[in-house]
Amino acid sequence: MKIFCLIFLVGFLFGACEYNFIVPEEVPPIDNGGGNGEETVSFSTQVLPIFSANCASCHKTGSTKPDLTAANAYQSIYTSKYIDVSSPEQSKIYSFVKNGASTHKHKQYTAIEGQLMLTWITEGAKNN
């Protein structure tokens, strides 16, 4: 009987332990057009949808700055010094959300969204 209880107890202890492995999101490298001057990240088709899906509900016209609605996002972030093309990693539009430095409920970029944002800034943050 003692052996049965011991086996049950050991089985219960090992069965109760569970560990969920966190697999980091793999980010495929973003090709810069092979050095031929072509931009690979488009503001209108790749960056703006990130703002529309995650930010524009709070960052809208007449509300929290910067205005990240489709009509005003580029002008709002480019003229307000949210972008630093000389040090892309220091750009507020990238680092603030990527690092979770906000004081209220901002969504963080996914690894892919962060890579797209950083690549777009590195390529000169064009309104394309």
N, C-alpha and C positions, 0 to 999 in steps of 0.2 A: 504494500500500500504506500509506503514511503517513497519507493522508487517511482510509482505511478504519479504521485503528487509532485515529485521533483521534475519528472519529465514534463508534466503539464505546466509547471511553473516556468521552466526553461523555454518551453515552446511558446508560452504566453508572452514572455519577455521579448523573445526574438520576433514574434509575430506582431507585437505592438509597435515596434520600431519601424518608422517609415521615413525615408529621405527622398525628397523630390530634387533631382539634380536640375540645376538651372543651366540650360544650354544657351550660351551667348548667341545672339542673332548674328548670323554671318552677313557681312556686307560685301557684295561684289565690288571690285574696284570700278570706278567710273572712268571710262576711257576719255581722254581729253581730245579726241579727234585725231590722234596720231601726230600731233604737232603741226597740223596744216592750218591752224587758225580757226577751225570750226568750234563753236561753243557746243558743248554737249548737254548742258543743263539750261533749260528754258524757264524763264520766270513765269510766263503765262501758262505753260502746260505742266510744269513740275513743281515750282516753288509756290505759286499762288494757290494751288489745291491744298497744300499743307496748311496754309493760313485759313482757307475757307473751311476746312474740316475741323480744325482744332482751335482757332483763335477768333474768327470773325464774329462769333456770337457775343463776345464781350468787347472786343476791340472794334467797335463800329463807329460810324459817324456820330459825333456828339456825345460819345461815351469815353471809355478808357483809351488813352493814347498808347501806342500809335494806332491809327485807323487801318485795320487790316482787311477791310472789305475789298472786293474785287476791283471796284472803281478807283479806290484811293490807296491801296497798299503800297505800290511801288513809290509813289510820290511821298507818302508818309514816312516810310523807313529810310528812303535815300536822302531826303532833305533834313531829317532829324538826327542825323549822325548815329543811326543804328547799325550802319555798315562801315567797316574799316577794311578797305581793300589792301592796305599795306600790311595789316596783321589780321587776316581773316578769322583766326581763332578768337580774337579779342572782340569781334563784332558782337554788339549786344543782341542783335536779332538771332544770332547763333548761340553764343555762350550762355545767355540768361536762361533760355529754355532748355538747352542741352544739359546744363549742369544742375538744373532744378533750383536755381538761386532765387526763385520768386518767393514773395511773401504771401501770396494768395494762390488759389487753385489753378495753376497753369498745368497743362499737359506737357510732358517732356517729349522731345522728338524721339521717334524710333531711331535705331541705328541707321537705317536707310534714309530717313528724312533728314537726319543730321548730316549725313555724308552728302546728300544732294544740296543742302543749304550751304555747307562749307565749300563744296566744289563750285557752286554758283557764285559765291563771293570771291573765291580765288580767281575765277575767270573774269572778274571785273564787275560783277553784280549788274549786268546789263538788263535793260527793260526789253527783253526779247520774247 
